[in-house]
Amino acid sequence: MTRLQREAVDALHRNAPVHPNPTLAEQRAGFAGALSRPLPDDVAVRETVLAGRPALDLSPATVTGRGRLLYLHGGGYVLGSPGTHTGVTAQLAHRARLRATSVDYRLAPEHLFPAAVDDGLAAYRALLDEGVRPEELVLAGDSAGGGLAVATLIAARDAGLPQPAGAVVFSPWVDLTLGGQSMRTKKDADPIFIPEALQAFATRYLAGQDPTHPLASPVFADLRGLPPLLVQAGSNELLLDDAVRLAGRAAADEVEVTLRVWPQVPHVFQNHFGHLDEADEALDEAARFLSSRVRAGHEAQADPGA
């Protein structure tokens, strides 16, 4: 990352209003301001409802075929919405040429674990009930939304539902015990988080529940039977080891998994598309993975005996 790129990233983070002791409403407003990004010109966005929850439907003009992307936003299970993540969701949908739906799952502290997982599973089930074939369906999510995407896959498997064609997770938060070594070794490198901030999110979400529960911390889950995964992270983030350990756990459980770590970039650096070369490269890689998984599903459906 060049000096000019690093300055652009820092400027994006400075867009959020700063308060010495922010209320939850101020935190949510600041988060929204920091992540607000323009949409590609060819992506139409409309409000909808999925499984009883508000959602955004994003339809790029480049859509080919019947593939569908379910996106789960980040924000520590406390912040964020489909609106805060419209930019990155639209970029991914545009590049993958897939229609996307981003669901407004319930947030803590108003709604505690496992409300978010329940909403993720309900959204996934609703898409199947609408007629979206599992081989045409892919998931993606960032940070807590990345952990939620994996938890949704686990919950769907345990509910006897078919698995989707694949999933991409950006800087996934999959260990709410904060047990990764990078929580210490990357403390001075991470420009966004300190461990205490992550602990505050976990405390609000769990409210005393077991942080090792596999649907709260999928790094401790049995991942057998999950679809192919692409895990992306930056080297300058406290949650680096969450990504590394998730990939290792998936591999040990016979899940096809690809781990990519970009050096000297921060948590969910994909949000800095258009300013950071690595962000555009990562989104292109994620889009290729998703579209290839949908394409493979189409081919298997067309030739079931292959």
Disulfide bonds with the S-S distance in Angstrom:
none
